[in-house]
Amino acid sequence: MASSTAHLTVGNMSGKTHTAAKDPAWLKVLLLVVTVVFVGLFLVLPLAVVFVEAFRKGLSVYADAFQTRESWQSIKLTLIATGISLPLNLVFGLAASWAIAKFDFKGKSLLITLIDLPFAVSPVISGMIFVLVFGLQGWFGQWLAYHDIKIIFAVPGIVLATVFVTFPFVARELIPLMQEQGADEEQAALSLGASGWRTFWRVTLPNVKWALLYGVILCNARAMGEFGAVSVVSGNIQGRTNTIPLHIEVLWNSGEANSASAAFAMASLLALLGLMTLVAKTWLEWKVQGERGASAP
């Protein structure tokens, strides 16, 4: 019985391989052409246009785009918002994924659903929610104004909006991995006398380090390029509350001489940061595959 079952399994596998091998050549060519066309039209061509237009009027015009106070302020504000949101999302992602993967509690499914909420809600809607809560006419607006605390149309509002739209990325990379790994190694470490903090640093964190870094890379890219939510809460005050994406919009709509070239120059900076993120992501995937190959028997 066992030998017949094994023979049947091998037969099925051979049949699947035979069927896959008989796929017509035209189907393979068609799928490849569709993939290349889509990548070319929606990825390569837009990026090429950005860089071509950025340098079309020469290096001097390109460099001038970064010499204004508004440009430097937008870059500075983007780095501030990203630099604050990344550590917060890192802490939240680790805490949420550890709680969800390692413990059973009521409301776990609801927590997972809430983590996915920024994926489902439009960034513009999330920005409007912060205005409703912290704006002058919002729930806490009068109290904040009385104590001279500015959140909306100021840096804190931009940071809050950036954190909201980016906080699922780290958690969503860690949760499936931690659930797959289980809690056996942590329980073994605790049974051997290790403290909870030592168990985290010596067992949990090394097991998820690559997924954690991957989530941080994605979170960083999303934070730098956020437009919708930040646009609502920032007030678009040029030179004060405009991040790089908002500054690009201002330059594009200004109609001044060389403003379009300046907009493309700033856009090329964002595109370059995105390409650097892609390179980091590719290196990380290569590193993970190398470690898996080295550990395989």
N, C-alpha and C positions, 0 to 999 in steps of 0.2 A: 504493500500500500504506500509506504513511504517513497519507494523508488518510482512508482507510477506518478505520485504527486510531484516529485522532483522533475520527472520527465515532462510532465504537463507544464510545469513552471518554465522550464527551459524552452519548451516548445512555444509557449506564449511569448517569452522574451525574444525568441528568434523571429517569431511572426511579426512582432512590433518593429524589430530592427529591419526586417525585410520590407515591411510596409514603408518605413521612413526612408529606406534606401531607394524605393521606387518613386519617391516624389518627383514630379516632372521638373525638368530643368527650367521651364518657363516660369514656374511658380517661384522658384528660388530667385530668379532674376527679377521678377516683378516685386517681390518683397524687398529685395535689396534696393531697387530703383526707388520705390516709395519711401524707404527709410532715408536714403541719401537726399532725395528731393526735399523731404520735410526738414531734415537737419540743415540743408543748405539754405532753404527759404526762411526758416523761422529762427535759426541760430547763427549760422556763419554769415549770411548776407547782412542782417542788422548790425552785427558786431563790426563787420567790414565797413559799412556805411558810417558808423560812429567814428571810427578812427580816420577814415578818409576825409570826412568833413571837418574833423578836429584839426587836421594838419593841412587842409587845403589852401589856407592863406599864409602858410609858412610857420616856422618855429617861433618867430617873434610874436605873432598874434596868439599863438597857442600859449606861450609863456605869459603873455599879458593877462590872460584869463585868470591866472592864479595870483596876480599881484594886487587885486583890490581887497579892501577890508572885508567886503561882504563875502568874497570867496573864502578867505581864511577863516572867517567866523563860521561859515557853513561847515567847513571841514572840521573845525574845532568842536562844534556842537555835535556833529555826527560821531566823532570819536568819543565825546563825553557820554552821549546816550548809549553807544555800543559798549563802552567800557564799564558803565554801571549795570546795564541789563545783563551782560554776560555772566558776571559772578552771581547775581541774583538768580538767574535761570539755572546756573550750575548747582547752586545749593538746593533750589526747589526740585530740580530734576532728580538729584541723588536722593533727597528725602522722600519724594513721592514714589519713585520707582522702588526704593527699598521697602517702603511701607506696603505697597501694592503687591510686590513679588514675594516678600518674606513673611507677611502676616495676613491672617484672615480677620476681617472685621465687617460690621454692617456698613453698607453704603459704599463698598469698594467699586461696584459697577457704576454708581453715580459719580464717584471721584474720577474714574477713567473717562466717563462721558464729559465731565467738566474740563478735563485736561484737553480734550479734543475741541472744545468750544471755539477757540480762535480760528481753527481751520474752517469752521462752518459759518462764522459771523463775518460779515464784510468789515474790513478795517475802518471804513468810514463810520459804520454803525458803532463800532467800539469807541472811536473818538468822540462821537456824539454822547455816548454813555458817560464818559469822563466829564464832558461839558455839563451834562445834566446833574452830575454829582458834585463837581467842584467849581462850576461856573458861578458867576456873580448872582444869577437867578436860580442856581441849583440848590440842592439839599443842604450843603454846607457852605454855600457861597457867602452868606452874610457873616457867618462866624469867622471864615477865613479873611474876609475883608476887614472885619473889626480888629483882628490880630495882625493885619498887614502881612498875610501869608499868600503868596501868589503861586498858584499851580497851573491854571489854564493861562495860555499865552505866555508861558514862561518855561524854563528848563525842566522843572519837576513834572509838568504835564507831558512834555515830550518823552521824558524817561518812562513815565507810567505807561504811555501808549506803546512805546517800544517794547517794554517788558511784557505787556499783554499779548501782543501779536507774536512774540517769539518764545514764550515760556513752554509751549508744548514740545519743542524740538529736542531738547536734551532728554526729557522724560520719555518721549516716544521712542528714542533710540535705546534707552536702558531697560524699559519695562519688559519687552519680549525676551531680551537676553537674560535678565535676572530670573524671570519666570522659568525659562528653560533650564537654567543652572540649578534652581532649587535652593534649599537652605541647608543641605547636608554638610557642606564644608564649614559653614558658620557654626552649626551646632557642634561639630567635631572640635573646632577651635575653642568654643566656650566650655565644652566638657573637659578639655585639657587645661583649663584654668585661665585662658586668655580673657581679657576684659573686652567689653563691647567695642570700645574705641580702637583697641589693638586689633581686634578681629576685622573691623572695617578697613583699617590701613593695610593689614597684612594679607587678608583673604578676599574681601569683597571688592575693594578698589582695583587690585591687580587683575581680577577676572573681568572687569568691565572697562578697563582703561581705554581700549580702542573705540568701543562704542561711545564712551563719554567724549572722547576727542572728536569723533565724527559728529556727534550732536552739537558740540561747541562750534565746529566749523560751519555747520548749517545755520545755527543760531546767529553767528557773527554776520554771515552773508545776508540773512533776512533783516537783521537790525540796521545794517548800513543802507540797505535799499528801501526801507519802509517809506511809503508816501502817504497813503490814505489817512490812517489814524493820526499821524503826526501833523498832516495838513490841517485837520480839524482843530486840534488842541493848541497848535502853535500860533494861530492868528496871522501867519505869513508876514511877520514883521521883519523886513529886510535888514540884514546886518545884526539881528538880535535872536530871532527864533527860527530862522530858516536853516534846515539841514541841506546836505548836498542835493538830494532829489528836489526839494522845494526851490532851492536856488537855481537849479536847471530850468524849472518851469518859469521862474521870474525872468531869467535871461532870454528864454525862447519867446516870451510874450512881450518883451520890452520894445522891440522894433528899433532899437538903437544900432548904430554902426558896429559891426563885428559882434553883436550880441548873440547871433546864431552860432557863430564860430566859438564864442566863449561857452555857450550852452553845450555844444558838442565836446569841447575840451573838458568841461566838468563831467560830462557823461562818460568820456573816455577814462577818466579816473575811476569812476564807479565800475566800468566794464573791466578795467585792469584789476581792480580788487576782486571782482567776480572770477576772473580767470585765475588769479592766484588762489582763490578758494577752491576752484576746480582742480588745480594742480595738487593742492594739499589733500583734497579728497581722493584723488587718484593714487597719490603716494601712500595714503593711509590704507586704501584697499589692497595695494600691492604688499604693504607691510603685513597686513592681517593674513593674506593668502600665504605669504612666506612663512609666517609662524605656524600656520595650520599645516603646511607641507612639511615643516621640520619636525612637528610633533606627531605626524602620522606614522603608524608602524610600517 
